[in-house]
Amino acid sequence: DARAGGSGVLRWDRRGDYPPPERVRVVLHGLGVESAHADGVAATVHGGTVECGPFDELRLAGLRAVNPERSAR
């Protein structure tokens, strides 16, 4: 349940010998976010999409519920 101004944390545990991707895109379906930081570095935010480099911890601030019908227009 997202509330105006809410926050969240995503953790990414990578394993194996594969190199990490250069860029990562996280899409928050039904949520918007005001700002995000990947391991303390500001990430690019566009509505409910966050773009950044690989991370161990992605902190999201200013979460808010969005109406999926409105964003589809």
mmCIF file of the N, C-alpha and C atoms, coordinates in Angstrom:
data_MODEL
# 
_entry.id   MODEL 
# 
loop_
_atom_site.group_PDB 
_atom_site.id 
_atom_site.type_symbol 
_atom_site.label_atom_id 
_atom_site.label_alt_id 
_atom_site.label_comp_id 
_atom_site.label_asym_id 
_atom_site.label_entity_id 
_atom_site.label_seq_id 
_atom_site.pdbx_PDB_ins_code 
_atom_site.Cartn_x 
_atom_site.Cartn_y 
_atom_site.Cartn_z 
_atom_site.occupancy 
_atom_site.B_iso_or_equiv 
_atom_site.pdbx_formal_charge 
_atom_site.auth_seq_id 
_atom_site.auth_comp_id 
_atom_site.auth_asym_id 
_atom_site.auth_atom_id 
_atom_site.pdbx_PDB_model_num 
ATOM 1   N N  . ASP A 1 1  ? 0.847  -1.175  0.000   1.00 0.00 ? 1  ASP A N  1 
ATOM 2   C CA . ASP A 1 1  ? 0.000  0.000   0.000   1.00 0.00 ? 1  ASP A CA 1 
ATOM 3   C C  . ASP A 1 1  ? 0.896  1.242   0.000   1.00 0.00 ? 1  ASP A C  1 
ATOM 4   N N  . ALA A 1 2  ? 1.002  1.920   -1.122  1.00 0.00 ? 2  ALA A N  1 
ATOM 5   C CA . ALA A 1 2  ? 1.860  3.114   -1.228  1.00 0.00 ? 2  ALA A CA 1 
ATOM 6   C C  . ALA A 1 2  ? 1.106  4.325   -0.731  1.00 0.00 ? 2  ALA A C  1 
ATOM 7   N N  . ARG A 1 3  ? 1.792  5.122   0.052   1.00 0.00 ? 3  ARG A N  1 
ATOM 8   C CA . ARG A 1 3  ? 1.214  6.357   0.561   1.00 0.00 ? 3  ARG A CA 1 
ATOM 9   C C  . ARG A 1 3  ? 2.072  7.515   0.096   1.00 0.00 ? 3  ARG A C  1 
ATOM 10  N N  . ALA A 1 4  ? 1.433  8.670   -0.087  1.00 0.00 ? 4  ALA A N  1 
ATOM 11  C CA . ALA A 1 4  ? 2.172  9.855   -0.535  1.00 0.00 ? 4  ALA A CA 1 
ATOM 12  C C  . ALA A 1 4  ? 3.377  10.084  0.365   1.00 0.00 ? 4  ALA A C  1 
ATOM 13  N N  . GLY A 1 5  ? 4.528  10.210  -0.252  1.00 0.00 ? 5  GLY A N  1 
ATOM 14  C CA . GLY A 1 5  ? 5.758  10.448  0.493   1.00 0.00 ? 5  GLY A CA 1 
ATOM 15  C C  . GLY A 1 5  ? 6.387  9.194   1.051   1.00 0.00 ? 5  GLY A C  1 
ATOM 16  N N  . GLY A 1 6  ? 5.795  8.037   0.816   1.00 0.00 ? 6  GLY A N  1 
ATOM 17  C CA . GLY A 1 6  ? 6.335  6.777   1.315   1.00 0.00 ? 6  GLY A CA 1 
ATOM 18  C C  . GLY A 1 6  ? 7.693  6.469   0.709   1.00 0.00 ? 6  GLY A C  1 
ATOM 19  N N  . SER A 1 7  ? 8.354  5.467   1.264   1.00 0.00 ? 7  SER A N  1 
ATOM 20  C CA . SER A 1 7  ? 9.670  5.083   0.752   1.00 0.00 ? 7  SER A CA 1 
ATOM 21  C C  . SER A 1 7  ? 9.754  3.571   0.647   1.00 0.00 ? 7  SER A C  1 
ATOM 22  N N  . GLY A 1 8  ? 10.777 3.113   -0.039  1.00 0.00 ? 8  GLY A N  1 
ATOM 23  C CA . GLY A 1 8  ? 10.994 1.684   -0.197  1.00 0.00 ? 8  GLY A CA 1 
ATOM 24  C C  . GLY A 1 8  ? 12.450 1.393   -0.492  1.00 0.00 ? 8  GLY A C  1 
ATOM 25  N N  . VAL A 1 9  ? 12.835 0.144   -0.291  1.00 0.00 ? 9  VAL A N  1 
ATOM 26  C CA . VAL A 1 9  ? 14.206 -0.288  -0.550  1.00 0.00 ? 9  VAL A CA 1 
ATOM 27  C C  . VAL A 1 9  ? 14.161 -1.592  -1.336  1.00 0.00 ? 9  VAL A C  1 
ATOM 28  N N  . LEU A 1 10 ? 14.921 -1.646  -2.420  1.00 0.00 ? 10 LEU A N  1 
ATOM 29  C CA . LEU A 1 10 ? 15.108 -2.883  -3.186  1.00 0.00 ? 10 LEU A CA 1 
ATOM 30  C C  . LEU A 1 10 ? 16.548 -3.330  -2.995  1.00 0.00 ? 10 LEU A C  1 
ATOM 31  N N  . ARG A 1 11 ? 16.730 -4.601  -2.743  1.00 0.00 ? 11 ARG A N  1 
ATOM 32  C CA . ARG A 1 11 ? 18.084 -5.153  -2.633  1.00 0.00 ? 11 ARG A CA 1 
ATOM 33  C C  . ARG A 1 11 ? 18.282 -6.156  -3.753  1.00 0.00 ? 11 ARG A C  1 
ATOM 34  N N  . TRP A 1 12 ? 19.469 -6.122  -4.355  1.00 0.00 ? 12 TRP A N  1 
ATOM 35  C CA . TRP A 1 12 ? 19.774 -6.999  -5.480  1.00 0.00 ? 12 TRP A CA 1 
ATOM 36  C C  . TRP A 1 12 ? 20.983 -7.833  -5.098  1.00 0.00 ? 12 TRP A C  1 
ATOM 37  N N  . ASP A 1 13 ? 20.793 -9.134  -5.004  1.00 0.00 ? 13 ASP A N  1 
ATOM 38  C CA . ASP A 1 13 ? 21.857 -10.066 -4.662  1.00 0.00 ? 13 ASP A CA 1 
ATOM 39  C C  . ASP A 1 13 ? 22.261 -10.801 -5.933  1.00 0.00 ? 13 ASP A C  1 
ATOM 40  N N  . ARG A 1 14 ? 23.427 -10.447 -6.469  1.00 0.00 ? 14 ARG A N  1 
ATOM 41  C CA . ARG A 1 14 ? 23.904 -11.055 -7.714  1.00 0.00 ? 14 ARG A CA 1 
ATOM 42  C C  . ARG A 1 14 ? 24.922 -12.145 -7.393  1.00 0.00 ? 14 ARG A C  1 
ATOM 43  N N  . ARG A 1 15 ? 24.860 -13.229 -8.160  1.00 0.00 ? 15 ARG A N  1 
ATOM 44  C CA . ARG A 1 15 ? 25.805 -14.328 -7.983  1.00 0.00 ? 15 ARG A CA 1 
ATOM 45  C C  . ARG A 1 15 ? 26.240 -14.842 -9.342  1.00 0.00 ? 15 ARG A C  1 
ATOM 46  N N  . GLY A 1 16 ? 27.398 -15.448 -9.368  1.00 0.00 ? 16 GLY A N  1 
ATOM 47  C CA . GLY A 1 16 ? 27.890 -16.031 -10.604 1.00 0.00 ? 16 GLY A CA 1 
ATOM 48  C C  . GLY A 1 16 ? 29.022 -15.219 -11.198 1.00 0.00 ? 16 GLY A C  1 
ATOM 49  N N  . ASP A 1 17 ? 29.564 -15.723 -12.276 1.00 0.00 ? 17 ASP A N  1 
ATOM 50  C CA . ASP A 1 17 ? 30.727 -15.110 -12.917 1.00 0.00 ? 17 ASP A CA 1 
ATOM 51  C C  . ASP A 1 17 ? 30.358 -14.131 -14.023 1.00 0.00 ? 17 ASP A C  1 
ATOM 52  N N  . TYR A 1 18 ? 29.089 -13.854 -14.184 1.00 0.00 ? 18 TYR A N  1 
ATOM 53  C CA . TYR A 1 18 ? 28.662 -12.950 -15.239 1.00 0.00 ? 18 TYR A CA 1 
ATOM 54  C C  . TYR A 1 18 ? 28.908 -11.497 -14.819 1.00 0.00 ? 18 TYR A C  1 
ATOM 55  N N  . PRO A 1 19 ? 29.391 -10.670 -15.751 1.00 0.00 ? 19 PRO A N  1 
ATOM 56  C CA . PRO A 1 19 ? 29.586 -9.259  -15.404 1.00 0.00 ? 19 PRO A CA 1 
ATOM 57  C C  . PRO A 1 19 ? 28.222 -8.582  -15.223 1.00 0.00 ? 19 PRO A C  1 
ATOM 58  N N  . PRO A 1 20 ? 28.136 -7.591  -14.345 1.00 0.00 ? 20 PRO A N  1 
ATOM 59  C CA . PRO A 1 20 ? 26.864 -6.887  -14.168 1.00 0.00 ? 20 PRO A CA 1 
ATOM 60  C C  . PRO A 1 20 ? 26.528 -6.071  -15.408 1.00 0.00 ? 20 PRO A C  1 
ATOM 61  N N  . PRO A 1 21 ? 25.253 -5.805  -15.649 1.00 0.00 ? 21 PRO A N  1 
ATOM 62  C CA . PRO A 1 21 ? 24.886 -4.975  -16.797 1.00 0.00 ? 21 PRO A CA 1 
ATOM 63  C C  . PRO A 1 21 ? 25.374 -3.547  -16.591 1.00 0.00 ? 21 PRO A C  1 
ATOM 64  N N  . GLU A 1 22 ? 25.551 -2.829  -17.672 1.00 0.00 ? 22 GLU A N  1 
ATOM 65  C CA . GLU A 1 22 ? 25.992 -1.441  -17.594 1.00 0.00 ? 22 GLU A CA 1 
ATOM 66  C C  . GLU A 1 22 ? 24.906 -0.550  -16.996 1.00 0.00 ? 22 GLU A C  1 
ATOM 67  N N  . ARG A 1 23 ? 23.665 -0.765  -17.418 1.00 0.00 ? 23 ARG A N  1 
ATOM 68  C CA . ARG A 1 23 ? 22.521 0.018   -16.941 1.00 0.00 ? 23 ARG A CA 1 
ATOM 69  C C  . ARG A 1 23 ? 21.418 -0.937  -16.501 1.00 0.00 ? 23 ARG A C  1 
ATOM 70  N N  . VAL A 1 24 ? 20.635 -0.498  -15.527 1.00 0.00 ? 24 VAL A N  1 
ATOM 71  C CA . VAL A 1 24 ? 19.505 -1.271  -15.014 1.00 0.00 ? 24 VAL A CA 1 
ATOM 72  C C  . VAL A 1 24 ? 18.270 -0.384  -15.061 1.00 0.00 ? 24 VAL A C  1 
ATOM 73  N N  . ARG A 1 25 ? 17.147 -0.958  -15.446 1.00 0.00 ? 25 ARG A N  1 
ATOM 74  C CA . ARG A 1 25 ? 15.868 -0.230  -15.440 1.00 0.00 ? 25 ARG A CA 1 
ATOM 75  C C  . ARG A 1 25 ? 14.910 -0.984  -14.522 1.00 0.00 ? 25 ARG A C  1 
ATOM 76  N N  . VAL A 1 26 ? 14.409 -0.284  -13.520 1.00 0.00 ? 26 VAL A N  1 
ATOM 77  C CA . VAL A 1 26 ? 13.436 -0.838  -12.586 1.00 0.00 ? 26 VAL A CA 1 
ATOM 78  C C  . VAL A 1 26 ? 12.103 -0.136  -12.859 1.00 0.00 ? 26 VAL A C  1 
ATOM 79  N N  . VAL A 1 27 ? 11.066 -0.903  -13.156 1.00 0.00 ? 27 VAL A N  1 
ATOM 80  C CA . VAL A 1 27 ? 9.749  -0.347  -13.456 1.00 0.00 ? 27 VAL A CA 1 
ATOM 81  C C  . VAL A 1 27 ? 8.812  -0.675  -12.302 1.00 0.00 ? 27 VAL A C  1 
ATOM 82  N N  . LEU A 1 28 ? 8.239  0.369   -11.707 1.00 0.00 ? 28 LEU A N  1 
ATOM 83  C CA . LEU A 1 28 ? 7.310  0.223   -10.585 1.00 0.00 ? 28 LEU A CA 1 
ATOM 84  C C  . LEU A 1 28 ? 5.889  0.323   -11.136 1.00 0.00 ? 28 LEU A C  1 
ATOM 85  N N  . HIS A 1 29 ? 5.245  -0.790  -11.341 1.00 0.00 ? 29 HIS A N  1 
ATOM 86  C CA . HIS A 1 29 ? 3.894  -0.809  -11.909 1.00 0.00 ? 29 HIS A CA 1 
ATOM 87  C C  . HIS A 1 29 ? 2.902  -0.292  -10.882 1.00 0.00 ? 29 HIS A C  1 
ATOM 88  N N  . GLY A 1 30 ? 2.159  0.744   -11.250 1.00 0.00 ? 30 GLY A N  1 
ATOM 89  C CA . GLY A 1 30 ? 1.152  1.313   -10.380 1.00 0.00 ? 30 GLY A CA 1 
ATOM 90  C C  . GLY A 1 30 ? 1.698  2.280   -9.335  1.00 0.00 ? 30 GLY A C  1 
ATOM 91  N N  . LEU A 1 31 ? 2.997  2.570   -9.403  1.00 0.00 ? 31 LEU A N  1 
ATOM 92  C CA . LEU A 1 31 ? 3.621  3.489   -8.454  1.00 0.00 ? 31 LEU A CA 1 
ATOM 93  C C  . LEU A 1 31 ? 4.434  4.536   -9.191  1.00 0.00 ? 31 LEU A C  1 
ATOM 94  N N  . GLY A 1 32 ? 4.464  5.733   -8.635  1.00 0.00 ? 32 GLY A N  1 
ATOM 95  C CA . GLY A 1 32 ? 5.375  6.773   -9.080  1.00 0.00 ? 32 GLY A CA 1 
ATOM 96  C C  . GLY A 1 32 ? 6.400  6.972   -7.978  1.00 0.00 ? 32 GLY A C  1 
ATOM 97  N N  . VAL A 1 33 ? 7.535  7.535   -8.302  1.00 0.00 ? 33 VAL A N  1 
ATOM 98  C CA . VAL A 1 33 ? 8.580  7.780   -7.310  1.00 0.00 ? 33 VAL A CA 1 
ATOM 99  C C  . VAL A 1 33 ? 9.187  9.147   -7.587  1.00 0.00 ? 33 VAL A C  1 
ATOM 100 N N  . GLU A 1 34 ? 9.478  9.902   -6.539  1.00 0.00 ? 34 GLU A N  1 
ATOM 101 C CA . GLU A 1 34 ? 10.065 11.230  -6.698  1.00 0.00 ? 34 GLU A CA 1 
ATOM 102 C C  . GLU A 1 34 ? 11.570 11.175  -6.903  1.00 0.00 ? 34 GLU A C  1 
ATOM 103 N N  . SER A 1 35 ? 12.257 10.335  -6.128  1.00 0.00 ? 35 SER A N  1 
ATOM 104 C CA . SER A 1 35 ? 13.714 10.237  -6.256  1.00 0.00 ? 35 SER A CA 1 
ATOM 105 C C  . SER A 1 35 ? 14.173 8.843   -5.866  1.00 0.00 ? 35 SER A C  1 
ATOM 106 N N  . ALA A 1 36 ? 15.376 8.494   -6.332  1.00 0.00 ? 36 ALA A N  1 
ATOM 107 C CA . ALA A 1 36 ? 15.945 7.186   -6.029  1.00 0.00 ? 36 ALA A CA 1 
ATOM 108 C C  . ALA A 1 36 ? 17.459 7.308   -5.957  1.00 0.00 ? 36 ALA A C  1 
ATOM 109 N N  . HIS A 1 37 ? 18.063 6.460   -5.114  1.00 0.00 ? 37 HIS A N  1 
ATOM 110 C CA . HIS A 1 37 ? 19.519 6.425   -4.965  1.00 0.00 ? 37 HIS A CA 1 
ATOM 111 C C  . HIS A 1 37 ? 19.978 4.971   -4.976  1.00 0.00 ? 37 HIS A C  1 
ATOM 112 N N  . ALA A 1 38 ? 20.898 4.660   -5.868  1.00 0.00 ? 38 ALA A N  1 
ATOM 113 C CA . ALA A 1 38 ? 21.477 3.328   -5.974  1.00 0.00 ? 38 ALA A CA 1 
ATOM 114 C C  . ALA A 1 38 ? 22.835 3.347   -5.284  1.00 0.00 ? 38 ALA A C  1 
ATOM 115 N N  . ASP A 1 39 ? 22.923 2.672   -4.146  1.00 0.00 ? 39 ASP A N  1 
ATOM 116 C CA . ASP A 1 39 ? 24.155 2.660   -3.348  1.00 0.00 ? 39 ASP A CA 1 
ATOM 117 C C  . ASP A 1 39 ? 24.650 4.078   -3.079  1.00 0.00 ? 39 ASP A C  1 
ATOM 118 N N  . GLY A 1 40 ? 23.719 4.986   -2.781  1.00 0.00 ? 40 GLY A N  1 
ATOM 119 C CA . GLY A 1 40 ? 24.058 6.359   -2.426  1.00 0.00 ? 40 GLY A CA 1 
ATOM 120 C C  . GLY A 1 40 ? 24.221 7.318   -3.590  1.00 0.00 ? 40 GLY A C  1 
ATOM 121 N N  . VAL A 1 41 ? 24.124 6.822   -4.824  1.00 0.00 ? 41 VAL A N  1 
ATOM 122 C CA . VAL A 1 41 ? 24.274 7.658   -6.018  1.00 0.00 ? 41 VAL A CA 1 
ATOM 123 C C  . VAL A 1 41 ? 22.891 7.933   -6.605  1.00 0.00 ? 41 VAL A C  1 
ATOM 124 N N  . ALA A 1 42 ? 22.605 9.202   -6.893  1.00 0.00 ? 42 ALA A N  1 
ATOM 125 C CA . ALA A 1 42 ? 21.302 9.563   -7.450  1.00 0.00 ? 42 ALA A CA 1 
ATOM 126 C C  . ALA A 1 42 ? 21.045 8.820   -8.754  1.00 0.00 ? 42 ALA A C  1 
ATOM 127 N N  . ALA A 1 43 ? 19.831 8.285   -8.884  1.00 0.00 ? 43 ALA A N  1 
ATOM 128 C CA . ALA A 1 43 ? 19.418 7.568   -10.089 1.00 0.00 ? 43 ALA A CA 1 
ATOM 129 C C  . ALA A 1 43 ? 18.478 8.460   -10.891 1.00 0.00 ? 43 ALA A C  1 
ATOM 130 N N  . THR A 1 44 ? 18.319 8.141   -12.173 1.00 0.00 ? 44 THR A N  1 
ATOM 131 C CA . THR A 1 44 ? 17.398 8.864   -13.041 1.00 0.00 ? 44 THR A CA 1 
ATOM 132 C C  . THR A 1 44 ? 15.997 8.314   -12.837 1.00 0.00 ? 44 THR A C  1 
ATOM 133 N N  . VAL A 1 45 ? 15.031 9.211   -12.623 1.00 0.00 ? 45 VAL A N  1 
ATOM 134 C CA . VAL A 1 45 ? 13.648 8.803   -12.368 1.00 0.00 ? 45 VAL A CA 1 
ATOM 135 C C  . VAL A 1 45 ? 12.731 9.445   -13.399 1.00 0.00 ? 45 VAL A C  1 
ATOM 136 N N  . HIS A 1 46 ? 11.857 8.637   -13.994 1.00 0.00 ? 46 HIS A N  1 
ATOM 137 C CA . HIS A 1 46 ? 10.825 9.098   -14.930 1.00 0.00 ? 46 HIS A CA 1 
ATOM 138 C C  . HIS A 1 46 ? 9.525  8.454   -14.498 1.00 0.00 ? 46 HIS A C  1 
ATOM 139 N N  . GLY A 1 47 ? 8.729  9.155   -13.674 1.00 0.00 ? 47 GLY A N  1 
ATOM 140 C CA . GLY A 1 47 ? 7.459  8.597   -13.202 1.00 0.00 ? 47 GLY A CA 1 
ATOM 141 C C  . GLY A 1 47 ? 7.694  7.371   -12.346 1.00 0.00 ? 47 GLY A C  1 
ATOM 142 N N  . GLY A 1 48 ? 7.325  6.207   -12.862 1.00 0.00 ? 48 GLY A N  1 
ATOM 143 C CA . GLY A 1 48 ? 7.504  4.955   -12.141 1.00 0.00 ? 48 GLY A CA 1 
ATOM 144 C C  . GLY A 1 48 ? 8.663  4.125   -12.641 1.00 0.00 ? 48 GLY A C  1 
ATOM 145 N N  . THR A 1 49 ? 9.595  4.746   -13.367 1.00 0.00 ? 49 THR A N  1 
ATOM 146 C CA . THR A 1 49 ? 10.758 4.032   -13.890 1.00 0.00 ? 49 THR A CA 1 
ATOM 147 C C  . THR A 1 49 ? 12.027 4.655   -13.323 1.00 0.00 ? 49 THR A C  1 
ATOM 148 N N  . VAL A 1 50 ? 12.923 3.785   -12.855 1.00 0.00 ? 50 VAL A N  1 
ATOM 149 C CA . VAL A 1 50 ? 14.206 4.216   -12.308 1.00 0.00 ? 50 VAL A CA 1 
ATOM 150 C C  . VAL A 1 50 ? 15.303 3.597   -13.163 1.00 0.00 ? 50 VAL A C  1 
ATOM 151 N N  . GLU A 1 51 ? 16.272 4.410   -13.594 1.00 0.00 ? 51 GLU A N  1 
ATOM 152 C CA . GLU A 1 51 ? 17.413 3.915   -14.369 1.00 0.00 ? 51 GLU A CA 1 
ATOM 153 C C  . GLU A 1 51 ? 18.692 4.254   -13.627 1.00 0.00 ? 51 GLU A C  1 
ATOM 154 N N  . CYS A 1 52 ? 19.580 3.262   -13.535 1.00 0.00 ? 52 CYS A N  1 
ATOM 155 C CA . CYS A 1 52 ? 20.826 3.441   -12.799 1.00 0.00 ? 52 CYS A CA 1 
ATOM 156 C C  . CYS A 1 52 ? 21.806 2.347   -13.214 1.00 0.00 ? 52 CYS A C  1 
ATOM 157 N N  . GLY A 1 53 ? 22.954 2.345   -12.588 1.00 0.00 ? 53 GLY A N  1 
ATOM 158 C CA . GLY A 1 53 ? 23.905 1.262   -12.771 1.00 0.00 ? 53 GLY A CA 1 
ATOM 159 C C  . GLY A 1 53 ? 23.544 0.117   -11.832 1.00 0.00 ? 53 GLY A C  1 
ATOM 160 N N  . PRO A 1 54 ? 24.291 -0.981  -11.874 1.00 0.00 ? 54 PRO A N  1 
ATOM 161 C CA . PRO A 1 54 ? 24.039 -2.093  -10.962 1.00 0.00 ? 54 PRO A CA 1 
ATOM 162 C C  . PRO A 1 54 ? 24.125 -1.609  -9.508  1.00 0.00 ? 54 PRO A C  1 
ATOM 163 N N  . PHE A 1 55 ? 23.372 -2.221  -8.637  1.00 0.00 ? 55 PHE A N  1 
ATOM 164 C CA . PHE A 1 55 ? 23.331 -1.773  -7.251  1.00 0.00 ? 55 PHE A CA 1 
ATOM 165 C C  . PHE A 1 55 ? 23.187 -2.958  -6.299  1.00 0.00 ? 55 PHE A C  1 
ATOM 166 N N  . ASP A 1 56 ? 23.557 -2.713  -5.060  1.00 0.00 ? 56 ASP A N  1 
ATOM 167 C CA . ASP A 1 56 ? 23.248 -3.653  -3.984  1.00 0.00 ? 56 ASP A CA 1 
ATOM 168 C C  . ASP A 1 56 ? 21.950 -3.224  -3.307  1.00 0.00 ? 56 ASP A C  1 
ATOM 169 N N  . GLU A 1 57 ? 21.773 -1.884  -3.195  1.00 0.00 ? 57 GLU A N  1 
ATOM 170 C CA . GLU A 1 57 ? 20.579 -1.354  -2.543  1.00 0.00 ? 57 GLU A CA 1 
ATOM 171 C C  . GLU A 1 57 ? 20.070 -0.135  -3.292  1.00 0.00 ? 57 GLU A C  1 
ATOM 172 N N  . LEU A 1 58 ? 18.806 -0.156  -3.651  1.00 0.00 ? 58 LEU A N  1 
ATOM 173 C CA . LEU A 1 58 ? 18.155 0.955   -4.334  1.00 0.00 ? 58 LEU A CA 1 
ATOM 174 C C  . LEU A 1 58 ? 17.109 1.533   -3.395  1.00 0.00 ? 58 LEU A C  1 
ATOM 175 N N  . ARG A 1 59 ? 17.301 2.784   -2.988  1.00 0.00 ? 59 ARG A N  1 
ATOM 176 C CA . ARG A 1 59 ? 16.365 3.454   -2.072  1.00 0.00 ? 59 ARG A CA 1 
ATOM 177 C C  . ARG A 1 59 ? 15.438 4.361   -2.877  1.00 0.00 ? 59 ARG A C  1 
ATOM 178 N N  . LEU A 1 60 ? 14.141 4.194   -2.660  1.00 0.00 ? 60 LEU A N  1 
ATOM 179 C CA . LEU A 1 60 ? 13.116 4.948   -3.368  1.00 0.00 ? 60 LEU A CA 1 
ATOM 180 C C  . LEU A 1 60 ? 12.443 5.890   -2.381  1.00 0.00 ? 60 LEU A C  1 
ATOM 181 N N  . ALA A 1 61 ? 12.256 7.151   -2.761  1.00 0.00 ? 61 ALA A N  1 
ATOM 182 C CA . ALA A 1 61 ? 11.611 8.133   -1.894  1.00 0.00 ? 61 ALA A CA 1 
ATOM 183 C C  . ALA A 1 61 ? 10.455 8.790   -2.631  1.00 0.00 ? 61 ALA A C  1 
ATOM 184 N N  . GLY A 1 62 ? 9.445  9.191   -1.879  1.00 0.00 ? 62 GLY A N  1 
ATOM 185 C CA . GLY A 1 62 ? 8.295  9.873   -2.469  1.00 0.00 ? 62 GLY A CA 1 
ATOM 186 C C  . GLY A 1 62 ? 7.424  8.950   -3.286  1.00 0.00 ? 62 GLY A C  1 
ATOM 187 N N  . LEU A 1 63 ? 7.232  7.719   -2.830  1.00 0.00 ? 63 LEU A N  1 
ATOM 188 C CA . LEU A 1 63 ? 6.357  6.792   -3.549  1.00 0.00 ? 63 LEU A CA 1 
ATOM 189 C C  . LEU A 1 63 ? 4.916  7.279   -3.488  1.00 0.00 ? 63 LEU A C  1 
ATOM 190 N N  . ARG A 1 64 ? 4.193  7.044   -4.575  1.00 0.00 ? 64 ARG A N  1 
ATOM 191 C CA . ARG A 1 64 ? 2.777  7.399   -4.615  1.00 0.00 ? 64 ARG A CA 1 
ATOM 192 C C  . ARG A 1 64 ? 2.064  6.466   -5.586  1.00 0.00 ? 64 ARG A C  1 
ATOM 193 N N  . ALA A 1 65 ? 0.842  6.143   -5.251  1.00 0.00 ? 65 ALA A N  1 
ATOM 194 C CA . ALA A 1 65 ? 0.028  5.309   -6.136  1.00 0.00 ? 65 ALA A CA 1 
ATOM 195 C C  . ALA A 1 65 ? -0.368 6.143   -7.343  1.00 0.00 ? 65 ALA A C  1 
ATOM 196 N N  . VAL A 1 66 ? -0.340 5.526   -8.519  1.00 0.00 ? 66 VAL A N  1 
ATOM 197 C CA . VAL A 1 66 ? -0.793 6.196   -9.731  1.00 0.00 ? 66 VAL A CA 1 
ATOM 198 C C  . VAL A 1 66 ? -1.924 5.392   -10.338 1.00 0.00 ? 66 VAL A C  1 
ATOM 199 N N  . ASN A 1 67 ? -2.791 6.086   -11.029 1.00 0.00 ? 67 ASN A N  1 
ATOM 200 C CA . ASN A 1 67 ? -3.934 5.447   -11.668 1.00 0.00 ? 67 ASN A CA 1 
ATOM 201 C C  . ASN A 1 67 ? -3.470 4.880   -13.007 1.00 0.00 ? 67 ASN A C  1 
ATOM 202 N N  . PRO A 1 68 ? -3.443 3.532   -13.164 1.00 0.00 ? 68 PRO A N  1 
ATOM 203 C CA . PRO A 1 68 ? -2.944 2.950   -14.424 1.00 0.00 ? 68 PRO A CA 1 
ATOM 204 C C  . PRO A 1 68 ? -3.755 3.371   -15.644 1.00 0.00 ? 68 PRO A C  1 
ATOM 205 N N  . GLU A 1 69 ? -5.057 3.660   -15.477 1.00 0.00 ? 69 GLU A N  1 
ATOM 206 C CA . GLU A 1 69 ? -5.871 4.078   -16.618 1.00 0.00 ? 69 GLU A CA 1 
ATOM 207 C C  . GLU A 1 69 ? -5.437 5.453   -17.118 1.00 0.00 ? 69 GLU A C  1 
ATOM 208 N N  . ARG A 1 70 ? -5.056 6.336   -16.210 1.00 0.00 ? 70 ARG A N  1 
ATOM 209 C CA . ARG A 1 70 ? -4.620 7.687   -16.614 1.00 0.00 ? 70 ARG A CA 1 
ATOM 210 C C  . ARG A 1 70 ? -3.275 7.645   -17.316 1.00 0.00 ? 70 ARG A C  1 
ATOM 211 N N  . SER A 1 71 ? -2.346 6.788   -16.824 1.00 0.00 ? 71 SER A N  1 
ATOM 212 C CA . SER A 1 71 ? -1.019 6.759   -17.432 1.00 0.00 ? 71 SER A CA 1 
ATOM 213 C C  . SER A 1 71 ? -1.031 6.097   -18.805 1.00 0.00 ? 71 SER A C  1 
ATOM 214 N N  . ALA A 1 72 ? -2.066 5.331   -19.123 1.00 0.00 ? 72 ALA A N  1 
ATOM 215 C CA . ALA A 1 72 ? -2.157 4.661   -20.422 1.00 0.00 ? 72 ALA A CA 1 
ATOM 216 C C  . ALA A 1 72 ? -2.657 5.605   -21.506 1.00 0.00 ? 72 ALA A C  1 
ATOM 217 N N  . ARG A 1 73 ? -3.172 6.767   -21.113 1.00 0.00 ? 73 ARG A N  1 
ATOM 218 C CA . ARG A 1 73 ? -3.739 7.700   -22.105 1.00 0.00 ? 73 ARG A CA 1 
ATOM 219 C C  . ARG A 1 73 ? -2.695 8.512   -22.777 1.00 0.00 ? 73 ARG A C  1 
# 
